[in-house]
Amino acid sequence: MKKFRSFYFLLLMFLFSCQKEEEDFLPKGAQLMLNPNLSRYSDSVNPWKPSNPDGIQLGVSREVFISGNRSLFIENKTREMASASSWSQTYTGPMPRPGSTLELVAFIKGEKVQDLTLGGRVYIGVSTFPQINQISAATTALDLQGDFNWVLVKATLENFPKDAERIVVGLHVPDHTLGKVYFDEINLTVK
């Protein structure tokens, strides 16, 4: 009887430790982006951050959006502005299980988009980082020119690394791209 109790106790401890290990990781279906439709706060799009090295206009539109009440945009009106620009968000909470898949989806709309380099593409991307260097990344580039209505874009990061400490999502317009690009409904989901 005493051996049975010891076995039962060890079995319970094992099951509890397995359950605890499961709780340390995000479950499938978890959404990692805060403020995905940009409408969570009345006066801000936090935690989305712009990167604007050369004066290309990054902003928030309350007139053009797919859901909620606004979208992010990047606009370059002149050929003299050469640098790439982006919006990004960093996630540092509990991480997905190593080996799992992340799926980044966003809707993109363009007005008078023109690639002046014959190779630059508007793109979305997700990257993972340990404390210092990038571990893995997934991007999806679009070869869209002129005016185009909302397009759903996906980037899939497979085999999530075990030593990731942060995840960065970026919405990018590359060097030498004219026009205005809108982004909305940006979601990052554990698959």
N, C-alpha and C positions, 0 to 999 in steps of 0.2 A: 504494500500500500504506500509506503514511504517513497519507493522508487517511482511509483505512478505519479505522486504529487510533485516530485522533483522534475520528472519528465514534463508534466503539465505546466509547471512553473517556467521551465526553460522554453517550452513551446510558446507560451504567452509572451515571454520577453522577446523572443525572436519575432513574433508577429507584431508586437508593439514597435520594435526597432525598424521593421520593414515599413510600417505605417508612418513612422516619424521620418524615415528617409523619403517616402513619397511626398510628405508635406513640405519638404525643403525645396521642391521644384514646382514650377508652374504647371498646372494641368493642361491637357489638350483643350483647345478652344479659348484659352486665356487671351485677352486683348491687352497689349502692352503700351499702346499710345494713349497719352492723356490728351483730351481735347481733339479727338479725331475729326469732328465736323466744324471745329473752330468757333463753337458757339457756347462753350461752357461758361465763359466769363463775359460780362457785358462790355467791358472796356479793354480786353486784352486777348491775345491768342497764345498766351503762355501755355506750355513751356516751349513753343516753337520759337527758334532764334534765327534771325537773318544773318547772312554773311555777304557783305557788300564792299569788296575791296576797291572798286573803281568808280563808285557813284552810280551804278546801275540801280534803277528804282526797284525796291522790294517793298511790298505793301499788303494791305488788307482791303478787299473789295466787299462792299455791302450791297452791290448791285448785281454781281455775277457770282452765283454759287449753285451747287447741286442739291445741298441739304443744309439744314441749320439756317444761319443768317449771314454767312460770309465765306470767303475763300482767301487763300494766300495767292499772291502773284509776284512774278519777276518780269520786269519790262526794260528793254533796251531800245531806245528810239534812234540812236545815232551810231554810225559805223566807227566812230572814234573810241567808243567804249569797248574795250577788248576782253576784259576779264570775265571769268565764269562767276556766277552767283548762285546762292542756294539758301534754302530754309532747312533747318535741322532740329531734331529733338533727340535727347539722350535719355536712355532708360537705365537705371541702376538698381532696381528692385530685385526680388527673387528671380532667379534665372530659370529658363526652360531646362528640362532634362537633357543631359548630353546625348547626342545622337538624334534628337528630335528635329523637326523641320519648322522654320519660321516662314510665314507668307506675308509679304508686304503688298498691299493693294492701295491704289489711289486713283482718283479721277483727275484727268488733265484736259484742259481746254486751251486752244490757242487762237490768237488774233495776229494776222500778218507776220507769222513766224517765218524767218528766213535764215538759213544756215549759210554764212559767208565763207566757210572753210571747206565745204563739201566733205563733211565727215563728222562734224559736231552734232550731237543728238541730245535732245531733252531726255533726262533720265531720272529714275528713282532708284534708291539703293539702301541696303541695310548692311551694316558692318558690325562685327563683334571685336572687342578689345580686352586683353588682360590689363594689367596695370600700365604697360608701356606701349607695346606694339599691336598692330592690327592682326587678328587671327584669321578671320574669314570674312568674305563679302559676297553679296549677290546684287546685281543691278539689272535693270531692264531699260534699254534705250529705245527711243521712238524716232522713226524717220518720218516725221510729220512736218509739213511745210504749209504756209499760207494760213487760212482760217480753218479750224476744225472744231467740231462740237465735242462735248464731254466724251472721253475715251477712258475705259477702265484698263489700268495697267497693273501687272503683277510682277513681283520679283520674289523668287523662292530661294531661301538659304537652307540647304540640307545639311544634315550631320552637325548639329549645333555643338561647338567645342566645349569641353568640360571645364576649361580654365577661363571662360569668359566672365568678366566683371562688369561690363557695360555694353550696351547695344546702342548704335547711333543710326538713325534713319535720316536720309537726306533727299531733298527734292531739288534737282539741279538743272540749270540752264548753262550750257558750256560757253567757252570763249567764242567771240565773234558770231553771236546769234542775235538777230534783231527780232522785234515783236514783243508780244505780251503773252505769258503763259500763266494760267490759273491752276491751282491745286486744291482739291477738296476731298473729304471723306478718306482720310489717310489712316489706314488700320494695319496693325502688325499683330498677327495671330499665331499662336502655337498650334501646329497641326500634328 
